Amino acid sequence: MTPPLGSPVNDVEDTHIIETRHPLTIPAAIVLGTAVVATALPLPSSTPATATGTAHVTRAYTDKSTHEPGKQATITAEASTERTVHFSVSHLGVEIDSGDATVTNGKATWTYTTPSENNRGYLVTATGGDGTHAETAFDASTSWTRFPRRGYLSHFKPTAPDGLADNATYEPYLFHAPSDYVTKLSQDYHLNAFQYYDWQYRHEQPVAKGDLKNEWPLWYRDTYASAATINTYVTKADAVGASSLAYSMAYAVNDGYDTNAIKEDWILREDNGSNWQRDFGSQ
């Protein structure tokens, strides 16, 4: 696990590749960027903290993957017991701002206006009264493309993945809907672009029509996709400051394609004139 080095991307301007995979059926998410690790260890004595009481901090996160410079950010620390949590914002090891928030129902929420400089990352340390702390970070940029941290989703059913609804946890987050995964990846890994991998009906006809417009079978396995789920993913990604990317394979069709839409003279040929093809399975 990568130690917290400041901003996930531009505080150190280093890039790592991390793969997170749910042990059951949650799809993999490839994370480009440095993971922010929450800890519960005493702070170095040189780091000031003004939290009162005995709040024990276990986790910290922000409300968005990417924040606009000069706009409001909401930073949350999860903590046991009451009183206050101290928040410290730093850039390249230098503290630039700080504040305190009261723990209510296990959470302390601090509202902070991000610096006006564009394309910068900041480390946030949340410290409890007992000396425990957790780290998170925020990226103040006008575009996610400056410091891209991309992951992919491949579960498009309207219900949470099997084994996660009401009776199982993930790190240890309880899923009630597929879109909860977007929130979790935004909070823990600051993913600011989500690619919907093989969401489409067919390669040559991505959007299903007619009786299949709301739900359609996926070409590559015995499952299906829901238009409502995909739309909810997009809405949730927008809410956390992330972009949505629709995966599509260029120059590919599924077997049984419509010859009125796909012309025979578009097909790649072998030297002997036969069709060049790669078997992707049948629909």
C-alpha positions as CSV (number, residue, x, y, z in Angstrom):
1,M,0.0,0.0,0.0
2,T,1.4,3.4,-1.0
3,P,2.1,5.8,1.9
4,P,0.4,9.2,1.6
5,L,2.7,11.6,-0.3
6,G,0.5,14.6,-0.5
7,S,-1.9,15.1,-3.4
8,P,-2.8,11.9,-5.1
9,V,-1.2,13.2,-8.3
10,N,0.4,16.6,-8.3
11,D,1.7,17.2,-4.8
12,V,4.6,14.9,-5.7
13,E,3.7,14.5,-9.4
14,D,4.3,10.7,-9.3
15,T,2.0,8.1,-10.8
16,H,1.4,4.6,-9.6
17,I,-1.0,1.9,-10.8
18,I,-3.1,0.1,-8.2
19,E,-5.7,-2.5,-8.8
20,T,-8.6,-2.9,-6.4
21,R,-10.8,-5.9,-6.8
22,H,-13.8,-6.9,-4.8
23,P,-13.6,-10.5,-3.6
24,L,-17.1,-11.3,-4.8
25,T,-18.6,-9.8,-8.0
26,I,-17.7,-6.1,-7.9
27,P,-15.8,-5.2,-11.1
28,A,-12.1,-4.2,-10.9
29,A,-11.2,-0.6,-10.8
30,I,-7.8,0.4,-12.2
31,V,-6.6,3.4,-10.4
32,L,-4.1,5.8,-12.0
33,G,-2.7,8.0,-9.3
34,T,-1.4,7.5,-5.7
35,A,-3.9,6.1,-3.2
36,V,-4.5,8.2,-0.2
37,V,-4.1,6.0,2.9
38,A,-6.0,6.7,6.1
39,T,-4.1,5.9,9.3
40,A,-4.8,6.0,13.0
41,L,-1.3,6.7,14.3
42,P,-0.1,9.5,16.6
43,L,1.1,12.6,14.7
44,P,4.8,13.6,14.8
45,S,5.4,15.9,17.7
46,S,6.3,18.7,15.3
47,T,2.8,18.8,13.8
48,P,0.5,21.1,15.7
49,A,-3.1,20.0,16.5
50,T,-5.8,21.9,18.4
51,A,-8.5,19.2,18.6
52,T,-10.2,18.9,21.9
53,G,-11.6,15.9,23.7
54,T,-10.8,12.3,22.9
55,A,-12.1,12.0,19.3
56,H,-10.5,8.9,17.7
57,V,-10.2,9.6,13.9
58,T,-10.4,6.5,11.6
59,R,-11.1,7.9,8.1
60,A,-11.1,11.1,6.1
61,Y,-12.4,12.0,2.7
62,T,-13.7,14.8,0.5
63,D,-17.0,15.3,-1.3
64,K,-15.5,15.4,-4.8
65,S,-12.7,13.8,-6.9
66,T,-11.8,17.1,-8.4
67,H,-12.6,20.6,-7.0
68,E,-12.7,23.8,-8.9
69,P,-10.1,26.4,-7.6
70,G,-11.7,28.9,-5.3
71,K,-14.8,26.9,-4.7
72,Q,-16.2,25.1,-1.7
73,A,-15.0,21.7,-0.6
74,T,-16.5,19.6,2.1
75,I,-14.0,17.5,4.1
76,T,-15.3,14.8,6.4
77,A,-13.5,12.8,9.2
78,E,-15.1,9.8,10.7
79,A,-14.4,9.6,14.4
80,S,-15.5,7.8,17.5
81,T,-16.5,9.8,20.6
82,E,-17.3,13.4,20.5
83,R,-15.7,16.9,20.8
84,T,-13.7,18.2,17.9
85,V,-11.4,17.2,15.0
86,H,-8.6,19.5,13.7
87,F,-8.1,19.8,9.9
88,S,-4.9,20.9,8.4
89,V,-4.3,21.7,4.7
90,S,-0.8,21.6,3.3
91,H,0.9,22.0,-0.1
92,L,4.3,20.4,-0.6
93,G,4.8,20.0,3.1
94,V,3.8,23.5,4.1
95,E,0.6,24.1,6.0
96,I,-1.5,26.8,4.3
97,D,-4.8,26.6,6.3
98,S,-6.5,24.9,9.2
99,G,-9.8,24.7,11.0
100,D,-11.8,22.7,13.5
101,A,-15.1,20.9,13.4
102,T,-17.3,19.2,16.0
103,V,-18.0,15.5,15.8
104,T,-21.7,14.7,15.4
105,N,-23.0,11.2,14.9
106,G,-19.6,9.9,14.3
107,K,-18.5,12.5,11.7
108,A,-16.8,15.9,11.7
109,T,-17.5,17.9,8.6
110,W,-15.3,20.9,7.7
111,T,-16.3,23.3,4.8
112,Y,-13.3,24.8,3.1
113,T,-12.8,27.2,0.2
114,T,-10.0,25.8,-2.0
115,P,-7.1,28.0,-3.1
116,S,-7.6,30.0,-6.3
117,E,-4.5,28.6,-8.0
118,N,-5.3,26.2,-10.8
119,N,-3.9,22.7,-11.2
120,R,-2.6,22.0,-7.7
121,G,-3.1,19.2,-5.1
122,Y,-3.3,19.5,-1.4
123,L,-2.9,17.1,1.5
124,V,-5.5,17.2,4.3
125,T,-4.8,15.8,7.7
126,A,-7.6,15.3,10.2
127,T,-6.5,14.9,13.8
128,G,-8.5,13.7,16.8
129,G,-8.1,14.8,20.4
130,D,-6.4,11.5,21.2
131,G,-3.7,12.2,18.6
132,T,-5.0,9.8,15.9
133,H,-5.2,11.1,12.4
134,A,-6.3,10.2,8.9
135,E,-5.2,11.7,5.6
136,T,-7.0,12.6,2.4
137,A,-6.3,15.1,-0.4
138,F,-8.0,17.3,-2.9
139,D,-7.2,18.3,-6.4
140,A,-8.0,22.0,-7.3
141,S,-8.2,21.9,-11.1
142,T,-10.6,23.2,-13.7
143,S,-10.3,20.0,-15.7
144,W,-9.9,16.4,-14.8
145,T,-7.6,15.9,-17.8
146,R,-4.7,17.8,-16.2
147,F,-4.3,15.1,-13.6
148,P,-6.3,12.1,-14.8
149,R,-7.1,9.3,-12.3
150,R,-9.2,6.9,-14.2
151,G,-11.0,3.7,-13.3
152,Y,-13.6,1.4,-15.0
153,L,-17.0,0.0,-14.1
154,S,-18.5,-3.1,-15.6
155,H,-21.6,-3.8,-13.5
156,F,-24.7,-2.4,-15.1
157,K,-27.6,-4.2,-13.5
158,P,-30.1,-2.2,-11.5
159,T,-29.2,-3.9,-8.2
160,A,-26.0,-4.0,-6.2
161,P,-23.6,-6.8,-7.1
162,D,-24.5,-10.2,-5.7
163,G,-23.5,-10.7,-2.1
164,L,-23.3,-7.0,-1.3
165,A,-26.9,-6.0,-0.6
166,D,-27.7,-5.8,3.1
167,N,-25.4,-8.5,4.2
168,A,-21.8,-7.9,3.3
169,T,-19.3,-5.1,3.5
170,Y,-16.4,-3.8,1.4
171,E,-13.6,-2.0,3.2
172,P,-16.0,-2.0,5.2
173,Y,-18.6,-0.1,3.1
174,L,-22.1,-1.3,2.8
175,F,-23.5,-1.2,-0.8
176,H,-27.1,-0.6,-1.4
177,A,-26.9,0.4,-5.1
178,P,-24.3,0.1,-7.9
179,S,-23.8,3.9,-7.8
180,D,-22.5,3.6,-4.3
181,Y,-19.3,2.2,-5.8
182,V,-18.7,5.6,-7.6
183,T,-18.9,7.4,-4.3
184,K,-16.5,4.9,-2.6
185,L,-13.9,5.1,-5.4
186,S,-14.1,8.9,-5.4
187,Q,-13.6,9.2,-1.6
188,D,-10.9,6.6,-1.3
189,Y,-8.9,7.0,-4.6
190,H,-10.1,10.4,-6.0
191,L,-11.0,8.8,-9.3
192,N,-12.0,11.7,-11.6
193,A,-12.9,9.7,-14.7
194,F,-15.0,6.5,-14.9
195,Q,-15.0,4.4,-18.0
196,Y,-18.1,2.2,-18.5
197,Y,-16.5,-0.9,-19.9
198,D,-18.7,-2.9,-22.4
199,W,-21.9,-1.1,-21.3
200,Q,-23.2,-1.1,-24.9
201,Y,-25.7,-3.3,-26.6
202,R,-23.5,-4.1,-29.6
203,H,-20.2,-2.7,-31.0
204,E,-21.9,-1.5,-34.1
205,Q,-25.0,-0.4,-32.3
206,P,-24.1,0.9,-28.8
207,V,-27.6,2.1,-27.8
208,A,-30.4,-0.5,-27.9
209,K,-33.7,0.5,-29.3
210,G,-37.3,-0.6,-29.2
211,D,-38.2,-3.3,-26.6
212,L,-34.5,-3.3,-25.4
213,K,-34.1,0.4,-24.8
214,N,-34.5,0.1,-21.0
215,E,-32.5,-3.1,-20.5
216,W,-30.5,-5.1,-23.0
217,P,-28.3,-8.2,-23.0
218,L,-24.6,-7.8,-23.0
219,W,-22.8,-9.4,-25.9
220,Y,-19.8,-10.9,-23.9
221,R,-21.5,-12.8,-21.0
222,D,-24.8,-14.0,-19.7
223,T,-25.9,-10.8,-18.1
224,Y,-27.6,-7.5,-19.0
225,A,-27.3,-3.7,-18.6
226,S,-29.9,-1.2,-17.4
227,A,-30.2,2.2,-18.9
228,A,-31.3,3.6,-15.5
229,T,-28.2,2.2,-13.8
230,I,-25.9,3.8,-16.4
231,N,-27.7,7.1,-16.2
232,T,-27.3,7.0,-12.4
233,Y,-23.6,6.3,-12.7
234,V,-23.3,9.4,-14.9
235,T,-25.3,11.5,-12.5
236,K,-23.3,10.4,-9.5
237,A,-20.0,10.9,-11.4
238,D,-21.1,14.5,-12.2
239,A,-21.9,15.0,-8.5
240,V,-18.4,14.0,-7.3
241,G,-16.6,16.1,-10.0
242,A,-15.7,13.1,-12.2
243,S,-16.1,12.6,-16.0
244,S,-17.9,9.7,-17.7
245,L,-16.3,7.8,-20.6
246,A,-18.2,5.4,-22.8
247,Y,-16.0,2.5,-23.9
248,S,-16.3,1.6,-27.6
249,M,-14.3,-0.7,-29.8
250,A,-13.4,0.9,-33.0
251,Y,-13.8,-1.0,-36.3
252,A,-15.6,-3.9,-34.7
253,V,-19.0,-5.6,-35.0
254,N,-20.7,-8.5,-33.4
255,D,-21.8,-11.5,-35.4
256,G,-25.2,-11.1,-36.9
257,Y,-24.7,-7.5,-37.8
258,D,-27.0,-5.6,-40.1
259,T,-25.6,-5.7,-43.6
260,N,-27.6,-2.6,-44.4
261,A,-25.7,-0.6,-41.8
262,I,-22.3,-2.3,-42.1
263,K,-21.1,-2.6,-45.7
264,E,-19.3,-5.8,-46.9
265,D,-16.5,-3.7,-48.5
266,W,-15.6,-2.2,-45.1
267,I,-14.5,-5.6,-43.8
268,L,-10.8,-6.4,-43.4
269,R,-9.6,-9.3,-45.5
270,E,-6.9,-12.0,-45.2
271,D,-4.5,-12.3,-48.1
272,N,-6.7,-15.1,-49.6
273,G,-9.7,-12.8,-49.5
274,S,-11.5,-14.4,-46.5
275,N,-12.7,-12.2,-43.7
276,W,-10.2,-11.3,-41.0
277,Q,-11.9,-11.8,-37.7
278,R,-11.3,-12.4,-34.0
279,D,-13.8,-14.4,-32.0
280,F,-15.3,-12.3,-29.2
281,G,-18.1,-14.8,-28.5
282,S,-21.6,-14.7,-29.8
283,Q,-24.8,-12.8,-28.7
